[in-house]
Amino acid sequence: MERSGALADLRVIDLSQMLAGPYGTQMLADHGAEVIKVEALTGDMSRPMPPHRADDEVKAFGGYFQSINRNKSSIALDLKQPQAREILLHLVRSADVLVENFRVGVMERFGLSYERLREENPRLVYATIRGFGDPRTGESPYAEWPAFDVVAQAMGGVMGITGPDGQTPLKIGPGIGDTIPGMNMAFGILAAVHHARRTGVGQFVDVSMVDSILSVCERIVHQYSYRGVAPGPEGNHHPLLCPFGLFQAKDGWVAIACPNESFWEILTQVMGRPEMASDPRFKNNNARASNREEVVSAIEAFTQLHSKGKLTELLGGKIAYGPVYSAKDIVEDSHFRSRDMIAEVEQPGSATPAKIAGVPVKMTVTPGGVHRRAPLLGEHTDEILAQLGFSAEAIQQLREKKVVC
């Protein structure tokens, strides 16, 4: 694939699987990086995961894999075999970045540690995502523990402040315990590559899933530090800002945020309650936060009288407001269409293309984009090995020995 984009000169060897690592490397691929996905002969564990199209009898991969592996190439290697490890070393010599999200010690057992790969390529940026980080940057008592999204959400603090009431923690719907570490990794990679190109020296980039969640829950730390009280689940409203949350409409829910006085005054006018704007109990954010129940009750008495469509007419564009959308609403909304946030890609085995989320970072000179579907397992093995100098006969021998597929 001919690449374009701000990162078109970046080569990434991606050994990661499931969600966290692939999400981060996809961010790089979306902006032009050459991402070579190195999979076991059985493929990334997420390949067979649903959903699948009803007419898809091939089932090369489902929506899970498709959504986070677009714009990548795939080579399948059995790293348990010495010849496969030699192929990986070949790839490393020409790479800028290697990414993996194995548990601590796996790459060392393969003889492919950061220290070993740095001997082959001193400029290499070696990036990892682990549940609790890598001992190279800080020894954690949980370093050996496996982790998935739900663990990161639980221990990183986000569940502890999310829930319908003060006693019930709640898992956030999307896998932010994976995607946020993926974003942090992408940032760390670009920072380290910038340094490597300036100095010729690569480095180890370590991202902990739990640390990443804590970083976006930053306010719980300062709240605890300043007040000495650990925040609990906050329901659908903000602990410091008011009004700032969800309110029930006739046919669903809407988000309203008026922490500043100008928006608050507009809202009270639309509600038919202009006196609330001058009432000392509600005159500023701190006063409203102290009388939150009365504020929420007054707003919801108004919103429950109207549909989401009517509330959009009354409030849209006037204050910070938005209806709570379903996936159907998102796909049909003109905003997401005009912003290319709903992309269509080929789905092998299906007669119709699949829709996946687009690229959120827009750039005027070097725009990123969704250029091709996720790869089939080992789809580019021959092409990549040929680029490394392997003959067709040598590639066939490797395939017969099940070193590659």
C-alpha positions as CSV (number, residue, x, y, z in Angstrom):
1,M,0.0,0.0,0.0
2,E,1.3,3.4,-0.9
3,R,1.2,5.4,2.3
4,S,0.5,9.1,2.9
5,G,0.2,11.1,6.0
6,A,2.4,12.7,8.6
7,L,3.9,9.4,9.7
8,A,4.5,7.9,6.2
9,D,8.2,7.5,7.0
10,L,7.6,5.5,10.2
11,R,8.0,1.7,10.3
12,V,6.3,-0.1,13.2
13,I,6.6,-3.8,14.0
14,D,3.5,-4.7,16.0
15,L,3.4,-7.9,18.1
16,S,0.5,-6.7,20.2
17,Q,-2.9,-8.3,20.2
18,M,-6.5,-7.9,21.5
19,L,-7.3,-4.2,22.0
20,A,-4.8,-1.9,23.8
21,G,-1.7,-2.3,21.6
22,P,-3.6,-2.7,18.3
23,Y,-5.6,0.5,19.1
24,G,-2.4,2.5,19.6
25,T,-0.7,1.1,16.5
26,Q,-3.8,1.8,14.5
27,M,-3.6,5.5,15.5
28,L,-0.1,5.5,13.9
29,A,-1.3,3.5,10.8
30,D,-4.2,5.9,10.3
31,H,-1.7,8.7,9.9
32,G,0.5,6.9,7.4
33,A,2.9,4.7,9.4
34,E,3.7,1.3,8.0
35,V,2.5,-1.1,10.6
36,I,3.5,-4.7,10.2
37,K,1.3,-6.8,12.4
38,V,3.3,-9.9,13.5
39,E,0.8,-12.7,14.5
40,A,1.2,-16.2,15.7
41,L,0.2,-18.9,13.1
42,T,-3.2,-19.0,14.9
43,G,-3.6,-15.3,14.6
44,D,-4.4,-12.5,17.0
45,M,-6.8,-13.8,19.7
46,S,-9.4,-11.1,18.7
47,R,-9.7,-12.4,15.1
48,P,-12.5,-14.9,15.7
49,M,-14.4,-12.7,18.1
50,P,-17.9,-11.5,17.1
51,P,-19.8,-9.8,15.7
52,H,-19.9,-11.4,12.3
53,R,-22.0,-10.7,9.3
54,A,-25.0,-13.0,8.7
55,D,-23.8,-13.9,5.2
56,D,-20.1,-14.3,6.2
57,E,-19.2,-17.9,5.9
58,V,-15.4,-17.2,5.7
59,K,-15.2,-15.6,9.2
60,A,-11.6,-14.5,8.6
61,F,-12.3,-11.9,11.3
62,G,-15.2,-10.1,12.9
63,G,-16.1,-6.6,13.7
64,Y,-13.8,-6.5,16.8
65,F,-10.7,-7.2,14.8
66,Q,-11.8,-5.1,11.8
67,S,-12.3,-2.0,13.9
68,I,-8.8,-1.8,15.3
69,N,-6.5,-3.3,12.7
70,R,-7.3,-1.3,9.5
71,N,-4.4,0.1,7.5
72,K,-2.0,-2.6,8.7
73,S,-0.1,-5.5,7.0
74,S,0.0,-9.0,8.5
75,I,2.8,-11.5,8.6
76,A,2.4,-14.8,10.6
77,L,5.4,-16.2,12.4
78,D,5.9,-19.0,14.9
79,L,8.3,-17.2,17.3
80,K,8.9,-20.5,19.0
81,Q,11.1,-21.5,16.1
82,P,14.6,-20.0,15.7
83,Q,14.1,-19.1,12.0
84,A,11.0,-17.1,12.8
85,R,13.0,-15.2,15.5
86,E,15.7,-14.5,12.9
87,I,13.0,-13.0,10.6
88,L,11.8,-10.8,13.4
89,L,15.4,-9.6,13.9
90,H,15.5,-8.8,10.1
91,L,12.4,-6.7,10.6
92,V,13.8,-4.9,13.6
93,R,16.9,-3.8,11.8
94,S,14.9,-1.6,9.5
95,A,12.2,-0.5,12.0
96,D,11.7,2.6,14.0
97,V,9.4,1.0,16.6
98,L,8.5,-2.4,18.0
99,V,5.3,-2.8,20.1
100,E,4.3,-5.7,22.3
101,N,1.8,-6.3,25.1
102,F,2.8,-9.7,26.4
103,R,3.2,-10.4,30.1
104,V,6.5,-9.6,31.8
105,G,9.3,-11.9,30.7
106,V,7.7,-13.4,27.5
107,M,10.0,-11.6,25.0
108,E,13.0,-12.4,27.2
109,R,12.2,-16.1,27.0
110,F,12.2,-15.8,23.2
111,G,15.6,-14.2,23.4
112,L,14.0,-11.0,22.0
113,S,14.2,-8.6,24.9
114,Y,14.6,-4.9,24.5
115,E,18.3,-5.2,25.4
116,R,18.8,-7.8,22.7
117,L,16.9,-5.9,20.0
118,R,18.7,-2.7,20.9
119,E,21.9,-4.5,19.9
120,E,20.5,-4.9,16.4
121,N,19.1,-1.4,16.1
122,P,20.2,1.2,18.7
123,R,17.6,3.7,17.3
124,L,14.7,1.3,18.1
125,V,11.8,2.5,20.2
126,Y,10.5,-0.5,22.1
127,A,7.0,0.1,23.4
128,T,5.0,-2.0,25.8
129,I,1.6,-2.0,27.4
130,R,1.1,-4.2,30.5
131,G,-1.5,-4.2,33.2
132,F,0.9,-2.8,35.9
133,G,3.9,-1.7,33.8
134,D,7.3,-3.1,33.3
135,P,9.9,-3.5,36.0
136,R,12.4,-1.5,33.9
137,T,10.6,1.8,34.8
138,G,9.2,1.0,38.3
139,E,8.8,-2.3,40.2
140,S,5.2,-3.0,40.9
141,P,4.0,-5.7,43.4
142,Y,1.5,-6.6,40.7
143,A,3.9,-6.8,37.8
144,E,3.2,-10.5,37.2
145,W,-0.6,-10.1,37.3
146,P,-2.5,-10.4,34.1
147,A,-5.0,-7.6,33.4
148,F,-7.8,-6.7,31.0
149,D,-9.9,-3.6,30.6
150,V,-12.1,-4.3,33.6
151,V,-9.2,-4.7,35.9
152,A,-7.7,-1.4,34.8
153,Q,-11.0,0.3,35.3
154,A,-11.4,-1.1,38.7
155,M,-7.9,-0.4,40.1
156,G,-7.3,2.8,38.1
157,G,-10.1,4.7,39.9
158,V,-12.8,5.2,37.2
159,M,-15.2,2.6,38.5
160,G,-14.9,4.0,42.0
161,I,-16.4,7.3,40.9
162,T,-18.9,5.9,38.4
163,G,-22.3,4.5,39.3
164,P,-26.0,5.2,39.9
165,D,-25.5,6.0,43.6
166,G,-22.8,6.4,46.2
167,Q,-22.5,2.7,46.9
168,T,-22.6,1.1,43.5
169,P,-19.5,1.2,41.2
170,L,-20.1,0.7,37.5
171,K,-18.0,-0.4,34.6
172,I,-17.8,2.1,31.8
173,G,-19.2,0.7,28.5
174,P,-16.3,1.1,26.1
175,G,-13.0,-0.6,26.9
176,I,-11.2,2.6,28.1
177,G,-8.9,0.4,30.2
178,D,-7.4,-0.6,26.9
179,T,-7.9,2.3,24.5
180,I,-6.6,5.0,26.8
181,P,-3.3,3.1,27.4
182,G,-3.2,2.7,23.6
183,M,-3.5,6.4,23.1
184,N,-0.8,7.0,25.7
185,M,1.5,4.5,24.0
186,A,1.0,6.2,20.6
187,F,2.0,9.5,22.2
188,G,5.0,7.9,24.0
189,I,6.2,6.3,20.8
190,L,6.1,9.6,18.8
191,A,7.9,11.4,21.7
192,A,10.6,8.7,21.7
193,V,11.0,8.6,17.9
194,H,11.4,12.4,18.0
195,H,14.2,11.9,20.5
196,A,15.8,9.0,18.5
197,R,15.8,11.0,15.3
198,R,17.5,13.9,17.0
199,T,20.1,11.8,18.9
200,G,20.3,8.4,17.3
201,V,19.3,6.8,20.6
202,G,16.2,4.7,21.0
203,Q,14.5,3.8,24.3
204,F,12.0,1.6,26.2
205,V,8.5,3.1,26.4
206,D,6.4,1.6,29.2
207,V,2.7,2.1,29.6
208,S,0.7,0.7,32.4
209,M,-3.1,0.2,31.9
210,V,-3.8,1.0,35.5
211,D,-1.6,4.1,35.5
212,S,-3.3,5.3,32.3
213,I,-6.8,5.1,33.9
214,L,-5.6,6.9,37.0
215,S,-4.1,9.7,34.8
216,V,-7.6,10.5,33.3
217,C,-9.2,10.3,36.8
218,E,-6.7,12.9,38.0
219,R,-9.3,14.9,39.9
220,I,-9.9,12.1,42.5
221,V,-6.3,12.6,43.7
222,H,-6.5,16.3,44.2
223,Q,-9.9,16.0,45.7
224,Y,-8.6,13.5,48.2
225,S,-5.5,15.6,48.8
226,Y,-7.3,18.9,49.3
227,R,-10.4,17.5,51.2
228,G,-9.2,14.3,52.8
229,V,-12.2,12.5,51.4
230,A,-12.1,9.7,48.8
231,P,-14.8,10.5,46.1
232,G,-17.4,7.8,45.5
233,P,-19.7,7.1,42.6
234,E,-21.2,10.3,41.3
235,G,-24.3,9.2,39.3
236,N,-25.1,11.3,36.3
237,H,-23.9,14.6,37.7
238,H,-20.7,16.3,38.5
239,P,-19.3,16.7,42.0
240,L,-18.1,20.2,41.6
241,L,-20.1,21.7,38.7
242,C,-23.8,22.4,38.5
243,P,-25.8,21.8,36.4
244,F,-23.6,19.4,34.7
245,G,-25.1,16.0,33.8
246,L,-27.9,13.9,32.4
247,F,-31.6,14.8,32.5
248,Q,-34.6,12.7,31.5
249,A,-36.6,13.7,28.5
250,K,-39.9,12.2,27.3
251,D,-38.2,9.7,25.1
252,G,-34.7,9.3,26.5
253,W,-32.0,11.4,28.1
254,V,-30.1,14.7,27.3
255,A,-26.9,16.2,28.6
256,I,-26.9,19.8,29.9
257,A,-23.9,21.7,31.3
258,C,-24.3,25.3,32.6
259,P,-21.6,25.8,35.2
260,N,-21.1,29.4,34.0
261,E,-23.7,32.1,34.7
262,S,-24.3,33.1,31.1
263,F,-25.5,29.6,30.1
264,W,-27.4,29.3,33.4
265,E,-29.3,32.5,32.7
266,I,-30.3,31.2,29.2
267,L,-31.4,27.9,30.6
268,T,-33.6,29.5,33.2
269,Q,-35.2,31.7,30.5
270,V,-36.0,28.7,28.3
271,M,-37.3,26.8,31.3
272,G,-39.6,29.6,32.1
273,R,-37.9,30.0,35.5
274,P,-36.0,33.3,35.1
275,E,-36.2,34.0,38.8
276,M,-33.7,31.2,39.5
277,A,-30.9,33.1,37.8
278,S,-31.1,35.8,40.5
279,D,-31.9,33.6,43.5
280,P,-29.0,33.6,45.9
281,R,-29.2,29.8,46.2
282,F,-28.5,29.4,42.5
283,K,-26.7,32.6,41.5
284,N,-23.3,31.0,40.8
285,N,-21.8,27.5,40.3
286,N,-20.8,27.0,44.0
287,A,-24.2,28.0,45.2
288,R,-25.9,25.7,42.7
289,A,-23.6,22.8,43.7
290,S,-24.6,23.3,47.3
291,N,-28.2,23.1,46.3
292,R,-27.8,20.4,43.6
293,E,-31.0,18.5,44.3
294,E,-33.2,21.5,43.8
295,V,-31.4,22.5,40.6
296,V,-31.6,19.0,39.1
297,S,-35.3,18.7,40.2
298,A,-36.2,22.0,38.5
299,I,-34.4,21.2,35.3
300,E,-35.8,17.7,35.0
301,A,-39.4,19.0,35.7
302,F,-38.8,20.9,32.4
303,T,-37.0,18.3,30.3
304,Q,-39.5,15.6,31.1
305,L,-42.2,17.6,29.4
306,H,-40.4,17.5,26.0
307,S,-38.9,15.0,23.6
308,K,-35.2,15.0,22.8
309,G,-36.0,16.5,19.4
310,K,-37.9,19.4,21.0
311,L,-35.2,20.0,23.6
312,T,-32.7,20.1,20.7
313,E,-34.8,22.9,19.1
314,L,-35.0,24.8,22.4
315,L,-31.5,24.4,23.7
316,G,-29.2,23.3,20.8
317,G,-26.5,25.9,20.1
318,K,-27.6,28.1,22.9
319,I,-26.0,26.3,25.8
320,A,-23.8,23.2,26.2
321,Y,-26.4,20.6,25.3
322,G,-26.7,17.3,23.5
323,P,-29.0,14.3,23.3
324,V,-27.8,10.9,24.4
325,Y,-27.2,9.0,21.2
326,S,-27.4,5.4,20.3
327,A,-25.1,3.9,17.6
328,K,-28.1,4.2,15.2
329,D,-28.4,7.9,16.0
330,I,-24.6,8.4,15.4
331,V,-24.6,6.6,12.0
332,E,-27.5,8.7,10.9
333,D,-26.3,12.1,12.2
334,S,-25.0,14.6,9.6
335,H,-22.1,15.7,11.9
336,F,-20.4,12.3,11.9
337,R,-21.0,11.9,8.1
338,S,-19.5,15.3,7.3
339,R,-16.5,14.7,9.6
340,D,-15.8,11.2,8.0
341,M,-16.3,9.6,11.3
342,I,-18.2,6.6,9.8
343,A,-15.9,4.8,7.5
344,E,-16.8,1.9,5.2
345,V,-14.4,-1.0,4.6
346,E,-14.5,-4.3,2.8
347,Q,-15.6,-7.3,5.0
348,P,-14.1,-10.5,3.5
349,G,-16.9,-13.1,3.1
350,S,-19.7,-10.5,3.1
351,A,-21.5,-9.0,0.1
352,T,-21.6,-5.5,1.7
353,P,-19.0,-3.3,3.3
354,A,-18.8,-2.8,7.1
355,K,-19.0,0.5,8.9
356,I,-16.3,1.3,11.5
357,A,-15.4,4.5,13.4
358,G,-13.2,6.9,11.5
359,V,-10.1,8.9,12.3
360,P,-10.7,11.6,15.0
361,V,-7.5,13.6,14.5
362,K,-8.0,15.9,11.5
363,M,-5.0,17.5,9.8
364,T,-5.1,20.0,6.9
365,V,-1.8,19.2,5.2
366,T,-1.3,15.5,5.9
367,P,-4.7,14.1,6.7
368,G,-5.0,10.6,8.0
369,G,-7.7,8.2,6.9
370,V,-9.1,4.7,6.6
371,H,-7.5,3.4,3.5
372,R,-8.0,-0.4,3.7
373,R,-9.6,-3.1,5.7
374,A,-7.9,-5.1,8.4
375,P,-5.6,-7.8,6.9
376,L,-6.2,-11.5,6.6
377,L,-3.9,-13.6,8.7
378,G,-0.5,-13.7,7.0
379,E,-1.9,-11.8,4.0
380,H,1.4,-10.0,3.4
381,T,3.9,-12.6,4.6
382,D,5.3,-13.3,1.1
383,E,5.5,-9.6,0.3
384,I,7.3,-8.7,3.5
385,L,9.7,-11.6,3.3
386,A,10.5,-10.8,-0.3
387,Q,11.4,-7.2,0.8
388,L,13.8,-8.8,3.3
389,G,15.5,-10.6,0.5
390,F,13.9,-14.1,0.8
391,S,13.4,-15.9,-2.5
392,A,10.1,-17.5,-3.4
393,E,11.7,-20.9,-2.9
394,A,13.0,-20.0,0.6
395,I,9.6,-18.6,1.5
396,Q,7.9,-21.8,0.4
397,Q,10.3,-23.8,2.5
398,L,9.5,-21.7,5.6
399,R,5.9,-22.3,5.0
400,E,6.3,-26.0,4.7
401,K,8.2,-26.0,8.0
402,K,5.3,-24.0,9.5
403,V,7.7,-21.2,10.4
404,V,5.4,-18.8,8.6
405,C,1.9,-18.8,7.1
